[in-house]
Amino acid sequence: MGAFDPCRLRSGEDSACRVARSPTPPRRGPLARARARRGARDHEGRPGAQAQHLLREVQRTGPRGGTCAGHPPHRRATRLLHERDTRRRRGGGVRQRRGHAPEEHVLPSEDPHGAGLPRFVAGVVGAVTFERFGPVLPRGAFDLLPEAAAVRARLRRTLLDVFERFGYQRVEPARLEYRDVAERGLPDSLRDRTVRFIEPDSGEVAILPADVTPQVARMVGMRLGGDLPEGGVFRYAYAADLVRRPRRPGDRAEFHQVGLELLGDADPAADAEVLEACAAALSDAGLADFVVDLSHSAIPRALLDAADRFDMGRDELRRPIARKDAAGLSACMAAGGAPEALVTAAARMCRAFGPPAEALAALREVRVPELSEAISAFETVVEATRRLAPQVYARLRVDPLEIRGFDYYTGMRFRVWAKGVRVPVAGGGRYDDLVGRFGPECAAVGGAVDLEALHGALPASVQGRDDGMRRILVGVPLGADRGEAVDRARRLRDEGACAFVVPAEDEAAARALAGRLGADRVVWCAPANAMRNADSTHSSSPGASS
């Protein structure tokens, strides 16, 4: 066992802690002990910030890596992490760290390097647990190495270029917001997932953005009638990085999106335009096989409003609606005293999903006053998509009772699904009431592409697609003067290529490095006075080979 390194301990369920033993604390005088007690009281309740000696629980292994007696080979010895109680005179007291729930300290039973991360992130996440530091990143955070970062940058550029061709102008929402302002537009499902902190200067509670759509609504709502004319139509596009507190192991904390918002246009043609722009952006990014799931929030909301008129609870009604459980929904509504016609209509809508023609034919058979207006609005959106965006209509699947999602949608809603990922690669909808929470009323519709999901859905051949720029490695012998190589790389960059200088033992070693660094060409510069190493000297006439 090595000596304890008093580095700060962070806790997390995606990581495995290693061995650390607390040494016997040195004897101290009364003044030093009093100062230590005051420091311990100041730091209590601040997880991960205590300056006390920590005891880390370990995976107990034998000299050859095998497990100790009493611990099966497929399972770690797991207990809670503890810290030494410095208020005990001999240092023998051990207590559970304050400020953490016990389950936060349980060590995982297998795969500490990203077992809880989504499948579409697993290929681009490196190990974030190190023997000295324990877990390095908070739960749900991840790094991107050069290859994955290059794919992500290409996707971001491609999506924004497509939105720009549709007339959407780039905006950049603020990276920080006051909580009391931002929460006017956040749905209930996100308010408890925001990352909050106290702003030092004002003492106000600020948050990191968890959703871009309310930010764009605030940007427009607070400027209508001033910087922005009332009655105008605004097309905005953005690339944003969001942070949300994970709800359970495996949830992401970081969300990277590229989206578009169309404000000031209430016509169904605007809905079709957003659908077409998102589909075109996904196609240009290289995603060929995807399905657009279309729904309308007015239909399930009409059923929930019926729950208020009869003896039915909204929460009890939401569960069978979300599961498309026709029998459960009928039983719940019949028990609440709903009319038989409404019960029959609700059960029929649970089965009305699939291709637009078939689903709309089933919806037209629903003839109850409570649902007729909502169904008619949905049919209008589908018809506008058929006329104005036929390439999207060919991918359309109708699901009128889709109820899961954000609460601020008032009309059309869509999600784009693709093979290989378990979350939508894109989504959005109409939110006519959201801008009015910050200023004058304004119709709005928008959508966003999840870059992590899109990255995971793309085939490997598309992910490695070249951006057209030549990447040239200019090699130079170890110890040689790099002047000629630097000049050669500069000339190549002036010609529009990507060129960089790399020292290597010889030309063969430079070619081997080129493959790892993503270069498709090697230029070898060997000055006549190049020194190979301390033992031998190799001279050759100046030249370059490729």
N, C-alpha and C positions, 0 to 999 in steps of 0.2 A: 504494500500500500504506500503510495506517495504522500508527501505532506499536503495538507489542505491548502488549496489556493483560494483566498477569500474573495473570489469574484462573485458578482451578484447572480443569484439564482432566479431564473425565470421558470415558471411552471407552464405545462401544456400537455394535452393528451396525445399529440402526434410525436412525442419525443421520448427518448429513454435517457435517464440520468445515470451517471457513472459513479465510480467509487470516490469518496472523499472523506477523510477522517479529520476530526477537529483535534488539534494538539492541546496539550494542557496549557491553559492560559497562564501567563507569568503573574507573579505576585505583584500587587499594586498597593499604593498607599490609600488612606481614607479619601483624600481629595480626588484621586483618579477614579476610585470606585464610585464616588458620588456623581462625577461627571458622566461615567458610563451609564449609571442608572437614569440620569436625566435624558441622555441620548436615546436609550432604549424606549423610554416613555414617549419621546417625540416621534419615534419611527414606528411605533406600534400601529397596526391597522393599515399600513402602507405596503401592500404585497410587493415583494421583490426589491424593496428599498432598505431593508434592515441592514445595519452595519455590524451585525452580531455574527458569531461563529455558527455556521449551519452544518447540520448533519444530513447527508444525502443517503437515502436508502439505495441499495445496490442490487444488481443481479449477481448472486453469489456463484462463482465458477471455480472449478478445480484448476490444477496447474496446467492441464492441456485443454482448457476451454470447456470441459464437461461440467454439468451441474452438480451441486453438492447433494449429499444424501437428503432425502425428504422433499426434493424439488424435482418434478418430472422434467424431462428434456424439452418438452414443447411449451413450457410455461415459465414465466419469470416469477421470482419471489417478489410479490408486490405488497407494499405497505405505504402508509402515509409518510410524506416528508415532514421532518421536524426540525426545530431549531433549538439550540442550547439556551436555557434560561439563565441569563447572566446574573439574575438576582439571587440565585442559589450560590452560596459562598464557595463551595468546592466544585462548581461547574457540573454537578451530576444531574441536575434537573433537566428534563426534556419535555417540551410541550408542543402542541400542534401550532403551526404558524397561523396567526390571526389574519382575517381578511380573505380567506379562501374557503371555498366549499371542499369537503373531503374528496369528492370525485375528481377535482382538478389535479390531485396529486397522485392518482393511481397510475402506475406505469403500464404501458401497453403490453399485450401478450405476444405481439408479433409485428414485424415490419414497422419499425419506428420512423422510417424515412418516407413519410407521405402516405401512410396507409389510409388516413382519413380524407385525403384530398380527392376531388372529383376525378373521374377517369380521364377526362379530356385535358386535365392539367398534369397528370402523372408523367407524361412523356417529356415535359419541359421543366420539371422541378428537380433541383438537385438536393442532396442530403443537407439538412439544416440542423443536424445534431452533431456536436463535436465533443470529444472526451473531456476537454478542459472546461468548456463553457456550458455543457448541457444544451437545452434547446436555445437556438439563436433567434429564430423568428417567432412571432406570436402565432397562435393557432389560426389557420386559414390564410396566412401570407405565404408568398412564394417568390422565387427569383426566376429570371429568364436568362439563359446563357446566349452567346452570340447568335447561334443558328436560329433558335426560337425567337429571339428578339428581332432578327432580321425579317422573319415571316410576319411577326406582329406589326412591324413598321410598314411592310408592304401592304398588308390588309388595311391598315388605317388610311394610307394614302389612296388606295383604290376606292374604298368606300366614300371618302370625302370627295374624290374627283367625280364619282358618279352623281352624288348629291348636288355638286356644283353645276353639273350639266343640266340638272332639273331646275336650276335657278335658286338654290339654297345658299345663303351667305353664311360664312363661318363666324361663329360667336364663341366666346370663352367665358362660361359662368365662373363666379367667384369660387375660390378654393375653401373659404371659411364663411360661415353664416351664423347669425345669432339664432339661438334655438327658438325663441318666441316668434320670430318672423318665419323661419323655415317650416316650423310645424304647422303653420296655417295650411300648407299645401301637402304635407306628408300624410299618407294613409296611416291608419292605426297600426297596420302590420309592420311599419318601418319606424315608428316613433321610438319604440323601446330598443331599436337596434342601432341607433345613431351613436357615434363616438363623441362624447362631450368633454369639455374642459372649461376652466374658468379663464377668461381673458385677463391677463395681468393688469392692463392699464385701466379697464373700465369695471372689472369685477363681474361682467355679464357672462352668462353661460353661452358658449359658442359650440358649434358642431362642425364636423367634417361632412360634406355632402353625401347623402345616401341615395339620392334620386335626382336626375337632371331635369325631368319634366316640370316639377314645381319651381325649380330655379328659373327656367325659361318663362314660366307663367308669371313669376315675380318681376323679371326683367321687363316684360311687356306691360303687365298690369300697372306697375308704378310709373310708367312713362307715357301711357296713353293720354292724349290730350296735352302733352308737353313736348318731349323730344319725338314722340311718335304720334302721327295723326290718328284721331279716332275714325273708324270706318275703313282703315287701310288693311291690306293683306301683307303679311310678313312671312318670309321663308327663311328659316335659320337652320344651320347644321352645326354640329359640335363633335368633338372627341373629348371624352371626360373619363377621369379616374375616380371611382367611388369607393367608400369604405363603409362596411356594415358589420356589426358585431355578429359572429356566428351563433346560430341558435342551438346547434347540435354538432357533435363530432363529424367531420367531413364537409361541413359548410365552408364556403369561401368567405374571406373577409375583404378581399379586393375584387372590384368589378370594373372592367375596362370596356367602355361602350363608344360606339360611333352612331349618332342618331340625327334625326331631322324633325323639325316642328313646323307645321303650317298653321298660322294663326290668322283669324279674321275671315275665314271662309267656312260657312256652315253647309254648303252644298254637298251632296253625296259624291259629286265628282272629285272633291278634295280627298275623300276617303280612298277613292280609286287611285288617285295620284300618289298618295303615300304608299299604298300597297305596291304599285308599279315601281316606284323608286327603290323600295327595299328589295324587291325581287330582282331588279336590274343590278343593284349593287352586289347582291349575293352571287349572281351569275358571273359578273365580272371578276369577283374575287376567286372564282374557280369552283364554286359549289353548284353541281349540276342536278343533283337529285334531292329535292326537298318538297315539302307539302305545306300549304298555307291553311291553317285552321282558323276559320272565321266564325265569330259569334257576335251577339248584340247584348249589351248589359241591360237594356230595357226589359227584356223578356224575363230573366230570373228576378229582376227587381220587381216586376209586376206580381210575380208569385209571392215574393216576400211581403209586398204591401198587402196582399190578401191575407197574410198571416195576422196582420194587425186588426183586420176587420172580424176575424174569427178567432176562436180559442186555440191558436197555434203559436208556438214560440219560433222566432226567426232562426235561432241556432239549431233547433230541432229540425227545421225545414232545410237548412243549408246542407246538412250532411247527406241526405238522400239525393238532393239536386246535384251536388258535386260528384257523387258516385254514379249518377244516371240510374239510380235504383228505382225503377217504376213501381214495384210492389211496395217498397218502403215508403215512397213519397205518397202513394195512394192511401196507405194505412194511416200515415201521419195526418194527412189532410182530412180524411174521413173522420178520424177521431176528434179533430178540432172543429167539426161541424161545417166544413166547406160544402158547397153545393155539389151534387153528383156530376154536373156538366164540367165544373172546374177540375174536379178530381180526375175525370176521364181525359180531359185535355192535357193536364200535367203529365199523366202517365204516357200519353201518346207522344208528347214532345221529348220524353226521355229516349224514345226510339227514333226520333227524327234527326239523324246525323248521317253524314256521308257526302257523296257528290251533290252539288247544288240542286240539280233538277229533281232528284229523288227526295231530298230533304225538304225542299220548298213545297213539293206536292203533298207531303205529309203534314206540313205546317198549315197549308190552306184548309185542311179538314178540321182544324181547330177553330171553332166558332163560338167563342165566349167573349163577352164585352171586356172583361178584365185584361185580355191578352191581344185583342184585335189590333189596337194601335201600335203596340210594340212589334208585332209580327209584320205589319205593313211597313214600318220603318226599316226592318231588317231586309225585307224583300227589295226595297228601293236601293239599298246599298249593294246587294248582290247583283241586281240588274245593272247598276252603274258600273260595277266591275266587269260584267260581261261585255258591255258596250265599249268601255274606254280602256280596259286593260285585259284583252283576251288572253294574253300569255299568262297572266296571273289566274284568271278564271279557270284555265286548264289544270292548274295545280290546287284549286280550291277544294276544301272539305268544310262542310257546314256543321256547326255544333251549337244550336241555339241556347242550350242551357249551361254553357260554360260559365261558372260562377267564381272560380278561383282566380285571384289576382288582386290588383289594386282597386281601392274603393272609389277613386275619383273619376273613373270612366263613366260616361253618360250615354254612349252610343256604340258604334262599331268597335270591336276588339279583334285583334288577330295575334296569332303565334305561328312561327315558322319552325317546323321540325325537320330534322335530318338524321340519317343513319349514323350510328357511332357515338351519339351523345344522348344523355338522359335529360337535358334541359333544352328549352327552345333556343335556337340560334338567333332569333329576332322576335320582336313583339312590339305592340303598341295599341293605339286606339284613339277614340274621340273623347275629349274632356272639356266640354263647353262650360262647365261651372267652375273650373279651377282658376282661370285668370281673374274672375270676379272676386276671389278671396283677397286679392292684392290691389284691386282697382276696378275700373269699369268692366262690365261684362264683355266677353270676347270669345267667339267660337274658336275651337282649336282641335287639331288632330296631329298625331305624330307617331314616330316609331324609332326603335333603336336596335342595333346589332350588338350582340354579346361577342366580344373578340375571343374570349377563351373558348366558348362553345363553337364558334366558327372555325377556330384553329384546330380543334379536335375533330370536327366533322370533315375537314378537307382531306382528301387522299394524299399519301406521301408524295406522289409525283407532282401534285400541285403545290404542296408546301415548299418543295425545293425549287420551284420555278424561278428561273433567272430573271432579274430585272433589266437585262440588256446591257449592263455596264461591264466592261472588261476589268478583271481583277488580275493585276500583274505583280508578281513577287520579284523584286530586284535583289538578287543575292550578291553578297560580298564575302570574301574569305575572313575568317576570324582574325582579328588583330590588324587587318589592313585598313588603310585610309579610306573613308567612305565618301570622299568628295565627289569622285566620278559617279558613284552609285546614286548619291543624293541628286546630282544634276540630271542623271538619266531618269529618275523617278519624277522629278519636277517637269521635265519635258513631256513625259507620258501623261501626267495629270493635266497639263495644258491642252493635250489632245482629247481630253474627255474621259480618260481611263482612270481607274482606281489603281494607284501604284504605291508600294511601300517597300522599304529597305529592311532586309533580314540578314544578319550574319550567319554563316554556316561553314562547316568544315570543308565541303567541296560542293560541286554542282549536284551530285547525286543526293547529298543531304538536303540541299535547297529544294530539290524536286519533291523529296519526301515531306518536307515542311509545307510545301505548297498545297498538298492535298488536305492537310489538317487545317490550314488557314483559309481555305476556300478560294485559292488562286487558280485560274485556268491557264496561266502562262508564266514561265520563269525566264528572267533575263539575268544572265550571270556576268558580273563585272569583276575581272581579276586583274588588279594593277600589278605591274612588274615587280614591285617591292612588297607584295603581300606576304605577311608572316603567318604561316599556318599554325604553329604552336611553339612552345618553348623548346622543343627538341629538334624540330626539322623546319626547313624553310623551303617553300615552293614558289618559284617565279615563273611567270608566263607572260606572253605579250598581251597588251590590253585588248579586250574584245568582249563581245557579248554573244551569248547563244540563247536560243529560245526554243 
